[in-house]
Amino acid sequence: MTFIEFKKLLLDAELTIPKFTALIKVSEKNIQSYKKKEQVPNAIAAVAACFAKMNQEGIDYKTLINDLDLIKKEKKGAGFSSKKKDKK
């Protein structure tokens, strides 16, 4: 699925990218990176399509997803803010 098709599905689901990422507990930066690739992974496309269809059918998918108590994974790499030990 193209990124444009993905965004149209989000509109059908009455979601913005920030709201979508908050709902499914993924990084907004991660989803925005698909814009450059012009393709959205199958799993993300399937979720967006389901949300759009559920919204069209009047199903409260937001409560359903929130009830899953999804946990956002935090990046555990060595970034610029990490403290480095002094080498002596």
Secondary structure by P-SEA (a helix, b strand, c coil): ccaaaaaaaaaaacccaaaaaaaacccaaaaaaaaaaccccaaaaaaaaaaaaaaaaccaaaaaaaacbbbbbbbbcccccccccccc
